[in-house]
């Protein structure tokens, strides 16, 4: 079963590293951290991703499963524009 994970790392990721993380969304955030969000098909894939960060000397701060949410309709929230993410800067899924 595919599960979505968010990995928070210390530092900003370069465009080359972000591109190499095919299938993941990379967001460089304030405070010198980056968020990597994407699907993980199984535990070996997650361990491979974390191993790649270790090989590149990128410090992993946290690894968290992301709850799957039902798609929301803009009409349900008339005060928000559809382009807005969550207040903490996460991408809406």
Jmol script that loads the backbone (N, CA, C; Angstrom):
load data "model"
ATOM      1  N   UNK A   1       0.838  -1.179   0.000  1.00  0.00           N
ATOM      2  CA  UNK A   1       0.000   0.000   0.000  1.00  0.00           C
ATOM      3  C   UNK A   1       0.885   1.245   0.000  1.00  0.00           C
ATOM      4  N   UNK A   2       0.580   2.159  -0.878  1.00  0.00           N
ATOM      5  CA  UNK A   2       1.343   3.399  -0.982  1.00  0.00           C
ATOM      6  C   UNK A   2       0.885   4.355   0.111  1.00  0.00           C
ATOM      7  N   UNK A   3       1.857   4.941   0.800  1.00  0.00           N
ATOM      8  CA  UNK A   3       1.552   5.935   1.827  1.00  0.00           C
ATOM      9  C   UNK A   3       2.378   7.182   1.543  1.00  0.00           C
ATOM     10  N   UNK A   4       1.811   8.327   1.818  1.00  0.00           N
ATOM     11  CA  UNK A   4       2.514   9.583   1.621  1.00  0.00           C
ATOM     12  C   UNK A   4       3.261   9.948   2.900  1.00  0.00           C
ATOM     13  N   UNK A   5       4.522  10.354   2.728  1.00  0.00           N
ATOM     14  CA  UNK A   5       5.352  10.769   3.852  1.00  0.00           C
ATOM     15  C   UNK A   5       5.873  12.176   3.615  1.00  0.00           C
ATOM     16  N   UNK A   6       6.121  12.872   4.728  1.00  0.00           N
ATOM     17  CA  UNK A   6       6.817  14.155   4.695  1.00  0.00           C
ATOM     18  C   UNK A   6       8.116  13.983   5.464  1.00  0.00           C
ATOM     19  N   UNK A   7       9.210  14.296   4.793  1.00  0.00           N
ATOM     20  CA  UNK A   7      10.526  14.248   5.417  1.00  0.00           C
ATOM     21  C   UNK A   7      11.005  15.693   5.536  1.00  0.00           C
ATOM     22  N   UNK A   8      11.366  16.090   6.739  1.00  0.00           N
ATOM     23  CA  UNK A   8      11.908  17.433   6.982  1.00  0.00           C
ATOM     24  C   UNK A   8      13.417  17.298   7.144  1.00  0.00           C
ATOM     25  N   UNK A   9      14.167  18.086   6.378  1.00  0.00           N
ATOM     26  CA  UNK A   9      15.629  18.049   6.452  1.00  0.00           C
ATOM     27  C   UNK A   9      16.153  19.441   6.769  1.00  0.00           C
ATOM     28  N   UNK A  10      17.338  19.478   7.378  1.00  0.00           N
ATOM     29  CA  UNK A  10      17.989  20.754   7.685  1.00  0.00           C
ATOM     30  C   UNK A  10      18.680  21.253   6.421  1.00  0.00           C
ATOM     31  N   UNK A  11      18.479  22.521   6.140  1.00  0.00           N
ATOM     32  CA  UNK A  11      19.111  23.140   4.981  1.00  0.00           C
ATOM     33  C   UNK A  11      18.150  23.279   3.817  1.00  0.00           C
ATOM     34  N   UNK A  12      18.611  23.973   2.812  1.00  0.00           N
ATOM     35  CA  UNK A  12      17.822  24.168   1.601  1.00  0.00           C
ATOM     36  C   UNK A  12      18.332  23.201   0.545  1.00  0.00           C
ATOM     37  N   UNK A  13      17.421  22.581  -0.176  1.00  0.00           N
ATOM     38  CA  UNK A  13      17.825  21.633  -1.208  1.00  0.00           C
ATOM     39  C   UNK A  13      17.972  22.350  -2.546  1.00  0.00           C
ATOM     40  N   UNK A  14      19.025  22.019  -3.254  1.00  0.00           N
ATOM     41  CA  UNK A  14      19.288  22.631  -4.550  1.00  0.00           C
ATOM     42  C   UNK A  14      18.277  22.129  -5.578  1.00  0.00           C
ATOM     43  N   UNK A  15      18.108  22.875  -6.674  1.00  0.00           N
ATOM     44  CA  UNK A  15      17.220  22.417  -7.742  1.00  0.00           C
ATOM     45  C   UNK A  15      17.631  21.046  -8.295  1.00  0.00           C
ATOM     46  N   UNK A  16      18.940  20.757  -8.335  1.00  0.00           N
ATOM     47  CA  UNK A  16      19.396  19.458  -8.840  1.00  0.00           C
ATOM     48  C   UNK A  16      18.936  18.311  -7.947  1.00  0.00           C
ATOM     49  N   UNK A  17      19.032  18.491  -6.639  1.00  0.00           N
ATOM     50  CA  UNK A  17      18.575  17.447  -5.715  1.00  0.00           C
ATOM     51  C   UNK A  17      17.059  17.316  -5.788  1.00  0.00           C
ATOM     52  N   UNK A  18      16.362  18.446  -5.843  1.00  0.00           N
ATOM     53  CA  UNK A  18      14.901  18.406  -5.942  1.00  0.00           C
ATOM     54  C   UNK A  18      14.466  17.662  -7.196  1.00  0.00           C
ATOM     55  N   UNK A  19      15.147  17.893  -8.296  1.00  0.00           N
ATOM     56  CA  UNK A  19      14.823  17.213  -9.554  1.00  0.00           C
ATOM     57  C   UNK A  19      15.100  15.711  -9.458  1.00  0.00           C
ATOM     58  N   UNK A  20      16.147  15.346  -8.742  1.00  0.00           N
ATOM     59  CA  UNK A  20      16.491  13.928  -8.585  1.00  0.00           C
ATOM     60  C   UNK A  20      15.463  13.187  -7.735  1.00  0.00           C
ATOM     61  N   UNK A  21      14.721  13.904  -6.924  1.00  0.00           N
ATOM     62  CA  UNK A  21      13.685  13.294  -6.083  1.00  0.00           C
ATOM     63  C   UNK A  21      12.378  13.209  -6.867  1.00  0.00           C
ATOM     64  N   UNK A  22      12.429  12.562  -7.999  1.00  0.00           N
ATOM     65  CA  UNK A  22      11.293  12.438  -8.902  1.00  0.00           C
ATOM     66  C   UNK A  22      10.093  11.833  -8.169  1.00  0.00           C
ATOM     67  N   UNK A  23       8.949  12.473  -8.295  1.00  0.00           N
ATOM     68  CA  UNK A  23       7.751  11.993  -7.637  1.00  0.00           C
ATOM     69  C   UNK A  23       7.494  12.642  -6.292  1.00  0.00           C
ATOM     70  N   UNK A  24       8.461  13.433  -5.812  1.00  0.00           N
ATOM     71  CA  UNK A  24       8.325  14.113  -4.530  1.00  0.00           C
ATOM     72  C   UNK A  24       8.236  15.621  -4.760  1.00  0.00           C
ATOM     73  N   UNK A  25       7.516  16.293  -3.874  1.00  0.00           N
ATOM     74  CA  UNK A  25       7.437  17.750  -3.906  1.00  0.00           C
ATOM     75  C   UNK A  25       8.415  18.273  -2.862  1.00  0.00           C
ATOM     76  N   UNK A  26       9.300  19.169  -3.283  1.00  0.00           N
ATOM     77  CA  UNK A  26      10.306  19.743  -2.390  1.00  0.00           C
ATOM     78  C   UNK A  26       9.980  21.218  -2.177  1.00  0.00           C
ATOM     79  N   UNK A  27       9.882  21.613  -0.906  1.00  0.00           N
ATOM     80  CA  UNK A  27       9.606  23.002  -0.565  1.00  0.00           C
ATOM     81  C   UNK A  27      10.668  23.470   0.420  1.00  0.00           C
ATOM     82  N   UNK A  28      11.472  24.460   0.004  1.00  0.00           N
ATOM     83  CA  UNK A  28      12.423  25.083   0.914  1.00  0.00           C
ATOM     84  C   UNK A  28      11.645  26.084   1.757  1.00  0.00           C
ATOM     85  N   UNK A  29      11.731  25.938   3.072  1.00  0.00           N
ATOM     86  CA  UNK A  29      10.939  26.754   3.992  1.00  0.00           C
ATOM     87  C   UNK A  29      11.811  27.721   4.775  1.00  0.00           C
ATOM     88  N   UNK A  30      11.132  28.639   5.449  1.00  0.00           N
ATOM     89  CA  UNK A  30      11.828  29.555   6.342  1.00  0.00           C
ATOM     90  C   UNK A  30      12.465  28.755   7.469  1.00  0.00           C
ATOM     91  N   UNK A  31      13.494  29.288   8.056  1.00  0.00           N
ATOM     92  CA  UNK A  31      14.149  28.630   9.173  1.00  0.00           C
ATOM     93  C   UNK A  31      15.213  27.642   8.748  1.00  0.00           C
ATOM     94  N   UNK A  32      15.536  27.631   7.460  1.00  0.00           N
ATOM     95  CA  UNK A  32      16.628  26.772   6.995  1.00  0.00           C
ATOM     96  C   UNK A  32      16.289  25.296   6.948  1.00  0.00           C
ATOM     97  N   UNK A  33      15.038  24.970   6.667  1.00  0.00           N
ATOM     98  CA  UNK A  33      14.656  23.572   6.518  1.00  0.00           C
ATOM     99  C   UNK A  33      13.939  23.381   5.188  1.00  0.00           C
ATOM    100  N   UNK A  34      13.893  22.134   4.750  1.00  0.00           N
ATOM    101  CA  UNK A  34      13.174  21.789   3.521  1.00  0.00           C
ATOM    102  C   UNK A  34      12.226  20.641   3.828  1.00  0.00           C
ATOM    103  N   UNK A  35      11.098  20.651   3.143  1.00  0.00           N
ATOM    104  CA  UNK A  35      10.089  19.616   3.284  1.00  0.00           C
ATOM    105  C   UNK A  35      10.038  18.820   1.987  1.00  0.00           C
ATOM    106  N   UNK A  36      10.096  17.504   2.105  1.00  0.00           N
ATOM    107  CA  UNK A  36      10.010  16.609   0.948  1.00  0.00           C
ATOM    108  C   UNK A  36       8.777  15.741   1.170  1.00  0.00           C
ATOM    109  N   UNK A  37       7.792  15.857   0.286  1.00  0.00           N
ATOM    110  CA  UNK A  37       6.531  15.130   0.438  1.00  0.00           C
ATOM    111  C   UNK A  37       6.304  14.271  -0.795  1.00  0.00           C
ATOM    112  N   UNK A  38       5.973  12.997  -0.550  1.00  0.00           N
ATOM    113  CA  UNK A  38       5.681  12.144  -1.688  1.00  0.00           C
ATOM    114  C   UNK A  38       5.296  10.740  -1.286  1.00  0.00           C
ATOM    115  N   UNK A  39       4.906   9.957  -2.293  1.00  0.00           N
ATOM    116  CA  UNK A  39       4.454   8.594  -2.037  1.00  0.00           C
ATOM    117  C   UNK A  39       5.618   7.642  -1.795  1.00  0.00           C
ATOM    118  N   UNK A  40       5.413   6.730  -0.858  1.00  0.00           N
ATOM    119  CA  UNK A  40       6.405   5.694  -0.550  1.00  0.00           C
ATOM    120  C   UNK A  40       5.670   4.357  -0.634  1.00  0.00           C
ATOM    121  N   UNK A  41       6.147   3.477  -1.513  1.00  0.00           N
ATOM    122  CA  UNK A  41       5.429   2.219  -1.751  1.00  0.00           C
ATOM    123  C   UNK A  41       5.661   1.171  -0.674  1.00  0.00           C
ATOM    124  N   UNK A  42       6.829   1.226  -0.020  1.00  0.00           N
ATOM    125  CA  UNK A  42       7.109   0.235   1.017  1.00  0.00           C
ATOM    126  C   UNK A  42       8.279   0.713   1.874  1.00  0.00           C
ATOM    127  N   UNK A  43       8.560  -0.033   2.930  1.00  0.00           N
ATOM    128  CA  UNK A  43       9.614   0.365   3.856  1.00  0.00           C
ATOM    129  C   UNK A  43      10.999   0.418   3.200  1.00  0.00           C
ATOM    130  N   UNK A  44      11.368  -0.548   2.330  1.00  0.00           N
ATOM    131  CA  UNK A  44      12.676  -0.436   1.672  1.00  0.00           C
ATOM    132  C   UNK A  44      12.831   0.852   0.860  1.00  0.00           C
ATOM    133  N   UNK A  45      11.749   1.335   0.240  1.00  0.00           N
ATOM    134  CA  UNK A  45      11.819   2.591  -0.515  1.00  0.00           C
ATOM    135  C   UNK A  45      12.065   3.769   0.429  1.00  0.00           C
ATOM    136  N   UNK A  46      11.395   3.760   1.591  1.00  0.00           N
ATOM    137  CA  UNK A  46      11.602   4.822   2.572  1.00  0.00           C
ATOM    138  C   UNK A  46      13.035   4.795   3.090  1.00  0.00           C
ATOM    139  N   UNK A  47      13.537   3.599   3.385  1.00  0.00           N
ATOM    140  CA  UNK A  47      14.917   3.479   3.875  1.00  0.00           C
ATOM    141  C   UNK A  47      15.924   3.912   2.813  1.00  0.00           C
ATOM    142  N   UNK A  48      15.632   3.629   1.546  1.00  0.00           N
ATOM    143  CA  UNK A  48      16.520   4.063   0.456  1.00  0.00           C
ATOM    144  C   UNK A  48      16.555   5.590   0.364  1.00  0.00           C
ATOM    145  N   UNK A  49      15.384   6.219   0.516  1.00  0.00           N
ATOM    146  CA  UNK A  49      15.316   7.683   0.482  1.00  0.00           C
ATOM    147  C   UNK A  49      16.134   8.280   1.628  1.00  0.00           C
ATOM    148  N   UNK A  50      15.945   7.737   2.830  1.00  0.00           N
ATOM    149  CA  UNK A  50      16.700   8.235   3.989  1.00  0.00           C
ATOM    150  C   UNK A  50      18.192   7.952   3.836  1.00  0.00           C
ATOM    151  N   UNK A  51      18.536   6.806   3.254  1.00  0.00           N
ATOM    152  CA  UNK A  51      19.937   6.484   3.001  1.00  0.00           C
ATOM    153  C   UNK A  51      20.581   7.454   2.024  1.00  0.00           C
ATOM    154  N   UNK A  52      19.808   7.883   1.022  1.00  0.00           N
ATOM    155  CA  UNK A  52      20.335   8.861   0.056  1.00  0.00           C
ATOM    156  C   UNK A  52      20.650  10.183   0.750  1.00  0.00           C
ATOM    157  N   UNK A  53      19.779  10.611   1.663  1.00  0.00           N
ATOM    158  CA  UNK A  53      20.059  11.837   2.408  1.00  0.00           C
ATOM    159  C   UNK A  53      21.319  11.668   3.254  1.00  0.00           C
ATOM    160  N   UNK A  54      21.456  10.510   3.883  1.00  0.00           N
ATOM    161  CA  UNK A  54      22.636  10.237   4.700  1.00  0.00           C
ATOM    162  C   UNK A  54      23.904  10.273   3.842  1.00  0.00           C
ATOM    163  N   UNK A  55      23.854   9.658   2.667  1.00  0.00           N
ATOM    164  CA  UNK A  55      25.001   9.653   1.755  1.00  0.00           C
ATOM    165  C   UNK A  55      25.408  11.065   1.339  1.00  0.00           C
ATOM    166  N   UNK A  56      24.417  11.947   1.237  1.00  0.00           N
ATOM    167  CA  UNK A  56      24.677  13.337   0.835  1.00  0.00           C
ATOM    168  C   UNK A  56      24.943  14.250   2.038  1.00  0.00           C
ATOM    169  N   UNK A  57      25.003  13.652   3.241  1.00  0.00           N
ATOM    170  CA  UNK A  57      25.234  14.405   4.484  1.00  0.00           C
ATOM    171  C   UNK A  57      24.158  15.460   4.710  1.00  0.00           C
ATOM    172  N   UNK A  58      22.910  15.080   4.393  1.00  0.00           N
ATOM    173  CA  UNK A  58      21.757  15.942   4.641  1.00  0.00           C
ATOM    174  C   UNK A  58      21.095  15.437   5.918  1.00  0.00           C
ATOM    175  N   UNK A  59      21.007  16.315   6.919  1.00  0.00           N
ATOM    176  CA  UNK A  59      20.455  15.919   8.211  1.00  0.00           C
ATOM    177  C   UNK A  59      18.931  15.824   8.143  1.00  0.00           C
ATOM    178  N   UNK A  60      18.415  14.640   8.474  1.00  0.00           N
ATOM    179  CA  UNK A  60      16.968  14.439   8.539  1.00  0.00           C
ATOM    180  C   UNK A  60      16.496  14.831   9.930  1.00  0.00           C
ATOM    181  N   UNK A  61      15.518  15.727   9.987  1.00  0.00           N
ATOM    182  CA  UNK A  61      14.968  16.190  11.259  1.00  0.00           C
ATOM    183  C   UNK A  61      13.781  15.326  11.668  1.00  0.00           C
ATOM    184  N   UNK A  62      12.904  15.019  10.718  1.00  0.00           N
ATOM    185  CA  UNK A  62      11.746  14.195  11.050  1.00  0.00           C
ATOM    186  C   UNK A  62      11.208  13.496   9.812  1.00  0.00           C
ATOM    187  N   UNK A  63      10.517  12.378  10.063  1.00  0.00           N
ATOM    188  CA  UNK A  63       9.841  11.609   9.023  1.00  0.00           C
ATOM    189  C   UNK A  63       8.434  11.350   9.548  1.00  0.00           C
ATOM    190  N   UNK A  64       7.435  11.806   8.804  1.00  0.00           N
ATOM    191  CA  UNK A  64       6.062  11.707   9.282  1.00  0.00           C
ATOM    192  C   UNK A  64       5.124  11.242   8.177  1.00  0.00           C
ATOM    193  N   UNK A  65       4.233  10.302   8.498  1.00  0.00           N
ATOM    194  CA  UNK A  65       3.194   9.953   7.527  1.00  0.00           C
ATOM    195  C   UNK A  65       2.230  11.123   7.381  1.00  0.00           C
ATOM    196  N   UNK A  66       1.729  11.310   6.187  1.00  0.00           N
ATOM    197  CA  UNK A  66       0.781  12.387   5.913  1.00  0.00           C
ATOM    198  C   UNK A  66      -0.599  11.758   5.762  1.00  0.00           C
ATOM    199  N   UNK A  67      -1.544  12.281   6.524  1.00  0.00           N
ATOM    200  CA  UNK A  67      -2.913  11.778   6.433  1.00  0.00           C
ATOM    201  C   UNK A  67      -3.486  12.109   5.070  1.00  0.00           C
ATOM    202  N   UNK A  68      -4.131  11.127   4.486  1.00  0.00           N
ATOM    203  CA  UNK A  68      -4.832  11.368   3.226  1.00  0.00           C
ATOM    204  C   UNK A  68      -6.126  12.089   3.561  1.00  0.00           C
ATOM    205  N   UNK A  69      -6.385  13.163   2.841  1.00  0.00           N
ATOM    206  CA  UNK A  69      -7.600  13.941   3.090  1.00  0.00           C
ATOM    207  C   UNK A  69      -8.516  13.840   1.881  1.00  0.00           C
ATOM    208  N   UNK A  70      -9.796  13.932   2.164  1.00  0.00           N
ATOM    209  CA  UNK A  70     -10.775  13.980   1.083  1.00  0.00           C
ATOM    210  C   UNK A  70     -10.592  15.306   0.344  1.00  0.00           C
ATOM    211  N   UNK A  71     -10.713  15.288  -0.976  1.00  0.00           N
ATOM    212  CA  UNK A  71     -10.616  16.553  -1.720  1.00  0.00           C
ATOM    213  C   UNK A  71     -11.704  17.514  -1.264  1.00  0.00           C
ATOM    214  N   UNK A  72     -11.317  18.770  -1.105  1.00  0.00           N
ATOM    215  CA  UNK A  72     -12.275  19.787  -0.699  1.00  0.00           C
ATOM    216  C   UNK A  72     -12.699  20.584  -1.911  1.00  0.00           C
ATOM    217  N   UNK A  73     -13.909  21.054  -1.878  1.00  0.00           N
ATOM    218  CA  UNK A  73     -14.422  21.892  -2.954  1.00  0.00           C
ATOM    219  C   UNK A  73     -14.305  23.354  -2.530  1.00  0.00           C
ATOM    220  N   UNK A  74     -13.876  24.243  -3.428  1.00  0.00           N
ATOM    221  CA  UNK A  74     -13.739  25.656  -3.069  1.00  0.00           C
ATOM    222  C   UNK A  74     -15.027  26.249  -2.517  1.00  0.00           C
ATOM    223  N   UNK A  75     -16.181  25.762  -2.950  1.00  0.00           N
ATOM    224  CA  UNK A  75     -17.454  26.294  -2.460  1.00  0.00           C
ATOM    225  C   UNK A  75     -17.634  26.024  -0.967  1.00  0.00           C
ATOM    226  N   UNK A  76     -16.935  25.015  -0.426  1.00  0.00           N
ATOM    227  CA  UNK A  76     -17.022  24.714   0.996  1.00  0.00           C
ATOM    228  C   UNK A  76     -16.330  25.760   1.858  1.00  0.00           C
ATOM    229  N   UNK A  77     -15.412  26.533   1.261  1.00  0.00           N
ATOM    230  CA  UNK A  77     -14.633  27.548   1.981  1.00  0.00           C
ATOM    231  C   UNK A  77     -14.607  28.831   1.153  1.00  0.00           C
ATOM    232  N   UNK A  78     -15.702  29.608   1.147  1.00  0.00           N
ATOM    233  CA  UNK A  78     -15.778  30.773   0.252  1.00  0.00           C
ATOM    234  C   UNK A  78     -14.768  31.866   0.566  1.00  0.00           C
ATOM    235  N   UNK A  79     -14.197  31.900   1.777  1.00  0.00           N
ATOM    236  CA  UNK A  79     -13.245  32.959   2.132  1.00  0.00           C
ATOM    237  C   UNK A  79     -11.819  32.647   1.719  1.00  0.00           C
ATOM    238  N   UNK A  80     -11.569  31.442   1.188  1.00  0.00           N
ATOM    239  CA  UNK A  80     -10.218  31.041   0.795  1.00  0.00           C
ATOM    240  C   UNK A  80     -10.143  30.917  -0.716  1.00  0.00           C
ATOM    241  N   UNK A  81      -9.001  31.321  -1.255  1.00  0.00           N
ATOM    242  CA  UNK A  81      -8.805  31.110  -2.683  1.00  0.00           C
ATOM    243  C   UNK A  81      -8.270  29.707  -2.889  1.00  0.00           C
ATOM    244  N   UNK A  82      -8.531  29.075  -4.027  1.00  0.00           N
ATOM    245  CA  UNK A  82      -8.092  27.688  -4.249  1.00  0.00           C
ATOM    246  C   UNK A  82      -6.583  27.520  -4.253  1.00  0.00           C
ATOM    247  N   UNK A  83      -5.809  28.586  -4.460  1.00  0.00           N
ATOM    248  CA  UNK A  83      -4.358  28.470  -4.520  1.00  0.00           C
ATOM    249  C   UNK A  83      -3.703  28.401  -3.155  1.00  0.00           C
ATOM    250  N   UNK A  84      -4.418  28.718  -2.085  1.00  0.00           N
ATOM    251  CA  UNK A  84      -3.812  28.777  -0.765  1.00  0.00           C
ATOM    252  C   UNK A  84      -3.491  27.386  -0.242  1.00  0.00           C
ATOM    253  N   UNK A  85      -2.331  27.263   0.407  1.00  0.00           N
ATOM    254  CA  UNK A  85      -1.988  26.046   1.129  1.00  0.00           C
ATOM    255  C   UNK A  85      -2.423  26.189   2.578  1.00  0.00           C
ATOM    256  N   UNK A  86      -2.023  25.256   3.396  1.00  0.00           N
ATOM    257  CA  UNK A  86      -2.318  25.349   4.813  1.00  0.00           C
ATOM    258  C   UNK A  86      -1.540  26.500   5.422  1.00  0.00           C
ATOM    259  N   UNK A  87      -1.941  26.926   6.610  1.00  0.00           N
ATOM    260  CA  UNK A  87      -1.298  28.054   7.278  1.00  0.00           C
ATOM    261  C   UNK A  87       0.175  27.810   7.529  1.00  0.00           C
ATOM    262  N   UNK A  88       0.589  26.547   7.705  1.00  0.00           N
ATOM    263  CA  UNK A  88       1.991  26.263   7.982  1.00  0.00           C
ATOM    264  C   UNK A  88       2.794  26.077   6.691  1.00  0.00           C
ATOM    265  N   UNK A  89       2.194  26.344   5.541  1.00  0.00           N
ATOM    266  CA  UNK A  89       2.930  26.274   4.283  1.00  0.00           C
ATOM    267  C   UNK A  89       2.921  24.923   3.624  1.00  0.00           C
ATOM    268  N   UNK A  90       2.213  23.934   4.186  1.00  0.00           N
ATOM    269  CA  UNK A  90       2.162  22.616   3.564  1.00  0.00           C
ATOM    270  C   UNK A  90       1.325  22.697   2.296  1.00  0.00           C
ATOM    271  N   UNK A  91       1.636  21.835   1.378  1.00  0.00           N
ATOM    272  CA  UNK A  91       0.854  21.766   0.160  1.00  0.00           C
ATOM    273  C   UNK A  91      -0.442  21.025   0.444  1.00  0.00           C
ATOM    274  N   UNK A  92      -1.525  21.529  -0.109  1.00  0.00           N
ATOM    275  CA  UNK A  92      -2.809  20.834   0.053  1.00  0.00           C
ATOM    276  C   UNK A  92      -2.830  19.642  -0.886  1.00  0.00           C
ATOM    277  N   UNK A  93      -3.225  18.480  -0.374  1.00  0.00           N
ATOM    278  CA  UNK A  93      -3.308  17.258  -1.180  1.00  0.00           C
ATOM    279  C   UNK A  93      -4.744  16.849  -1.303  1.00  0.00           C
TER     280      UNK A  93
END
end "model"
wireframe off; spacefill off
backbone 0.3
color backbone group
